[in-house]
Amino acid sequence: MIARVWTGDTPGTKSDEYLEYLEKTGVKECRATPGNRGVYVLRRVADGRAGFLFISLWESLDAIRAFAGADIDKAVYFPEDRDFLLEMDPHVRHYEVAVAETTGRDDPAC
């Protein structure tokens, strides 16, 4: 499995609105692409900024190409991203998932 990792920052005041937009665009499109194994969106609000870490999981590089196009290292942006993001980093990073373990419980502390 391969993790595709993107990061971006918004003003803290736009954090909730951007999260809703992200769910309607990037999350939805990833999940609709065959070979997607899941999506995690992490958010950290501090000092007037909201940092987002978007991790999508994929079964293969070909599955990532189906989502991102031929240049899989290029970030995928949607039209209104410019209205929210403080910078538009053109790159993403990919990692081999070396360990993936969950508790299988609903306890958020685990």
C-alpha positions as CSV (number, residue, x, y, z in Angstrom):
1,M,0.0,0.0,0.0
2,I,1.2,3.5,-0.8
3,A,0.4,6.7,1.2
4,R,0.1,9.9,-0.8
5,V,0.7,12.9,1.5
6,W,-0.2,16.6,0.9
7,T,0.1,19.5,3.3
8,G,-1.5,23.0,3.1
9,D,-2.3,25.9,5.4
10,T,-5.2,28.2,5.6
11,P,-6.0,31.2,7.8
12,G,-7.5,29.9,11.0
13,T,-10.7,31.8,10.3
14,K,-11.2,29.7,7.1
15,S,-10.4,26.3,8.6
16,D,-13.9,24.9,9.0
17,E,-15.1,26.2,5.6
18,Y,-12.0,24.7,3.9
19,L,-12.5,21.4,5.7
20,E,-16.0,21.2,4.3
21,Y,-14.8,22.1,0.8
22,L,-12.0,19.5,1.1
23,E,-14.5,16.8,1.9
24,K,-16.6,17.7,-1.1
25,T,-13.6,17.8,-3.5
26,G,-10.4,15.9,-2.7
27,V,-11.8,13.4,-0.2
28,K,-14.8,12.6,-2.4
29,E,-12.7,12.3,-5.6
30,C,-10.1,10.1,-3.9
31,R,-12.7,7.8,-2.5
32,A,-14.4,7.5,-5.9
33,T,-11.2,6.4,-7.6
34,P,-10.7,2.6,-7.9
35,G,-7.7,1.5,-5.9
36,N,-8.2,4.1,-3.1
37,R,-8.0,2.4,0.3
38,G,-9.0,5.3,2.5
39,V,-8.4,9.0,3.3
40,Y,-7.3,10.7,6.5
41,V,-7.5,14.5,6.9
42,L,-5.6,15.9,9.9
43,R,-6.0,19.5,11.0
44,R,-4.0,21.6,13.5
45,V,-5.1,25.1,14.4
46,A,-2.5,27.3,16.1
47,D,-1.3,30.9,16.0
48,G,-4.0,32.0,13.6
49,R,-3.3,29.3,11.0
50,A,-4.8,25.9,10.2
51,G,-2.4,23.3,8.9
52,F,-3.9,20.4,7.0
53,L,-2.3,17.0,6.4
54,F,-4.1,15.0,3.8
55,I,-3.1,11.3,3.6
56,S,-4.7,9.1,1.0
57,L,-4.0,5.4,0.8
58,W,-3.7,3.5,-2.5
59,E,-3.2,-0.1,-3.6
60,S,-0.7,0.8,-6.4
61,L,1.0,3.6,-8.3
62,D,-1.4,2.9,-11.2
63,A,-4.3,3.7,-8.9
64,I,-2.6,7.0,-7.9
65,R,-2.1,7.8,-11.6
66,A,-5.9,7.3,-12.2
67,F,-6.5,10.0,-9.6
68,A,-3.5,12.4,-10.1
69,G,-2.5,11.9,-13.7
70,A,0.8,10.8,-15.2
71,D,3.0,13.0,-12.9
72,I,2.0,11.5,-9.6
73,D,4.3,13.8,-7.6
74,K,2.2,16.8,-8.7
75,A,-0.4,18.0,-6.3
76,V,-4.1,17.9,-7.4
77,Y,-5.9,21.2,-6.7
78,F,-9.5,22.1,-7.2
79,P,-10.8,25.5,-8.4
80,E,-11.5,27.2,-5.1
81,D,-8.4,26.0,-3.3
82,R,-6.8,29.4,-4.2
83,D,-9.5,31.1,-2.1
84,F,-8.4,29.2,1.0
85,L,-4.8,28.2,0.9
86,L,-1.9,30.5,1.9
87,E,0.5,28.7,-0.5
88,M,0.0,26.2,-3.3
89,D,2.8,23.7,-3.0
90,P,3.0,21.9,-6.4
91,H,4.3,18.7,-4.9
92,V,3.1,15.7,-2.8
93,R,5.1,12.9,-1.3
94,H,4.6,9.2,-1.5
95,Y,5.5,6.6,1.2
96,E,5.4,2.8,1.3
97,V,3.1,1.9,4.1
98,A,5.5,-0.3,6.1
99,V,3.1,-1.0,9.1
100,A,-0.6,-0.5,9.2
101,E,-2.3,-1.6,12.4
102,T,-5.5,-0.5,14.0
103,T,-7.2,-1.6,17.2
104,G,-10.5,-2.3,15.6
105,R,-12.2,-0.5,18.5
106,D,-14.1,2.7,18.6
107,D,-12.1,4.1,21.5
108,P,-10.5,7.3,20.2
109,A,-7.8,7.1,22.9
110,C,-6.3,4.0,21.2
